[in-house]
Amino acid sequence: MKKLYLLCLSIAGLSLISIAQVHDESEKYTPPSDPLVQAKLAQWKQLKFGLMMHWGLYAQWGIVESWSLCPEDEGWCVRRGPYANDWHEYKKAYEKLQTTFNPTKFDPTKWANAAYNAGMRYLVFTTKHHDGFCMFDTKQTTYSITNSKTPFSTNPKANIAKEVFEAFRAKGFMAGAYFSKPDWNTPDYWWKYFPPKDRNVSYDPKKYPERWEAYKKFTYNQIEELTTNFGRIDILWLDGGWVRPKHTIDPRVDWQRTIPYDQDIDMPKIAAMARSHQPGMLMVDRTVAGEFENYITPEQTVPKTYLPYPWESCLTLGGAWGHVPNERYKSARTIIHLLTNIVSRNGSLLLNIGPRPDGEWDSAAYTRLEEIGAWMKVNSEAIYSTEADPNLKPDGKWVFTKKPNTIYAIYQTGADEKQLPATAEIPLALQQQVKSVSLLGSTAKLKVKAADGKLLATLSKATTPPCEHAWVYKITLAD
């Protein structure tokens, strides 16, 4: 235990590196043709704000999720600690974390309540990351939370993914399962005969087709378990974009140019099976443009302009995806400005929190969600079920969303802005007649007139701001 503790201390700093595998938005988008998928996608687009959780063995060391196992000379793959100079010993020590993982404070209902009160309405939970450790009950491997090697396996809530999905569905969330297509634990991906050189399969699937077929079957079977044994699954969120047919590689993308082999796992077969169990389920095969990427997922970035297809920015609340001791979280103001920017550009925000190894979130994460929730309680109608309009362009601190006959003008305040202006100068030149302008969360009366390409909304008297971080003016238009 002392040796492992020293390792934990010595490598904890690695997770402060916020660099991660970059997933830019795809340049091509193929709308789904299945009416059930179209309906599910339309439902998802109304929600706008979701919770992601990266959680696994890596939480015990406080390191970047899985990536220190990857033998690449990249900043996010650096190893620390007494095993740093011996990859094989490091991998053994990492995989031995299964024997100490015991998150006895795990309470998914508490998480679901906190996320719901923050205004989040859908979930993506990491059922398996690239390291191959399964946070769900599976018959395909012993490297799982429910296996007897794992201390938590005797807990009544040992089937963690199932408990999480049930708790969040009980609050009305859409449920999404993150699943890594590559698996660095199974010998049918990283075959010990050929030690891995990088993140890719360690052998040429064309030369060893039987082994690759075994891996395809393993992946198929795990996805079938997730789509049959865990209740309603609305989203299958597939990561590890280097596992893809060779013809889909985009040579203009740096990381895709390094993919040496065709790693086709037969997504048409997987999707048909999964949707036979979960009709209409969204497939998010990240960066593999086509029929199985039902929405696009730019990572740790926000597109600069309106995008005309469904998309979601997946961002971390702190600096890392997994748990980091003494993590510094983004402010509520930052998150609210990100959310309003994203929604005004036709996207959704998927905000990640990494649970601790004991099964709790840091108290600061709960505080941040409470602060975000206070804003959403006042202004959620400017977020949920709104549309973005490329003609409603951002202007300075103003961004816009809309509903039929309604425009929401969102003013993103600076940290020093504590008082409402006597007259809000909303940068809109509207063709339709304005019936009224109101301030969400306030009963204040506003007089409105158009002048110099702007809409001037004047308060009848000094009024206390209804919230912090961003003020929303609701503009009702004539029919």
RAFENNOR-V907837 format. One record per backbone hydrogen bond with DSSP energy under -0.5 kcal/mol. NH is the residue of the N-H (numbers start at 1). CO is the residue of the C=O. If there is no record, write none. Layout:
{{NH;CO} {NH;CO}}
//
This chain:
{{5;1} {6;2} {7;3} {8;4} {9;5} {10;6} {11;7} {12;8} {14;11} {15;12} {15;62} {16;13} {17;14} {18;16} {24;22} {30;290} {31;29} {38;34} {39;35} {40;36} {41;37} {42;38} {43;39} {44;40} {45;41} {46;42} {46;43} {47;44} {48;44} {49;47} {50;349} {51;122} {52;351} {53;124} {54;321} {55;53} {59;56} {60;57} {61;58} {62;58} {63;58} {67;65} {68;64} {69;66} {70;67} {72;70} {74;72} {77;74} {78;75} {84;81} {86;83} {90;86} {91;87} {92;88} {93;89} {94;90} {95;91} {96;92} {97;94} {98;95} {99;96} {100;97} {101;97} {101;98} {102;100} {104;102} {105;358} {106;103} {107;359} {110;107} {111;107} {112;108} {113;109} {114;110} {115;111} {116;112} {117;113} {118;114} {119;116} {120;115} {121;49} {122;49} {123;174} {124;51} {125;176} {126;53} {127;125} {127;178} {128;178} {129;133} {132;129} {134;143} {135;127} {135;133} {144;142} {145;134} {147;144} {150;147} {151;149} {152;101} {153;150} {154;151} {155;152} {158;155} {160;158} {161;135} {163;159} {164;160} {165;161} {166;162} {167;163} {168;164} {169;165} {170;166} {171;168} {172;169} {173;168} {174;121} {176;123} {177;235} {178;125} {178;176} {179;237} {180;128} {181;179} {181;239} {184;130} {189;186} {190;186} {191;189} {194;191} {195;193} {202;189} {205;203} {207;204} {208;204} {212;208} {213;209} {214;210} {215;211} {216;212} {217;213} {218;214} {219;215} {220;216} {221;217} {222;218} {223;219} {224;220} {225;221} {226;222} {227;223} {228;224} {228;225} {229;225} {234;175} {234;232} {235;175} {236;282} {237;177} {237;235} {238;236} {238;284} {239;179} {239;237} {243;240} {244;242} {248;245} {249;246} {251;249} {253;250} {254;252} {257;253} {258;254} {258;255} {259;256} {260;258} {263;244} {263;261} {265;263} {270;266} {271;267} {272;268} {273;269} {274;270} {275;271} {276;272} {277;273} {277;274} {278;274} {281;278} {282;234} {284;236} {285;292} {286;238} {286;284} {288;285} {289;287} {293;290} {294;283} {296;310} {299;23} {300;314} {307;345} {311;346} {312;296} {313;348} {314;298} {314;312} {315;313} {315;350} {317;352} {327;324} {329;327} {330;317} {335;331} {336;332} {337;333} {338;334} {339;335} {340;336} {341;337} {342;338} {343;339} {344;340} {345;341} {345;342} {346;343} {347;342} {348;311} {349;48} {350;313} {350;348} {351;50} {351;349} {352;315} {353;52} {355;353} {356;360} {359;356} {365;362} {366;362} {367;363} {368;364} {369;365} {370;366} {371;367} {372;368} {373;369} {374;370} {375;371} {376;372} {377;373} {378;374} {378;375} {379;375} {380;376} {382;379} {383;380} {384;380} {385;46} {386;383} {387;402} {392;389} {393;391} {395;398} {398;395} {399;410} {401;408} {402;387} {403;406} {406;403} {407;475} {408;401} {409;407} {409;473} {410;399} {410;408} {411;409} {411;471} {412;397} {412;410} {413;411} {413;469} {417;414} {418;416} {420;463} {424;457} {425;423} {426;424} {426;455} {427;425} {428;426} {430;428} {435;433} {435;476} {436;476} {438;474} {440;438} {440;472} {442;439} {447;458} {449;456} {451;454} {454;451} {455;426} {456;449} {456;454} {457;424} {457;455} {458;447} {458;456} {459;422} {460;445} {470;468} {471;411} {473;409} {473;471} {474;438} {474;472} {475;407} {475;473} {476;436} {476;474} {477;405} {477;475} {478;433}}
//
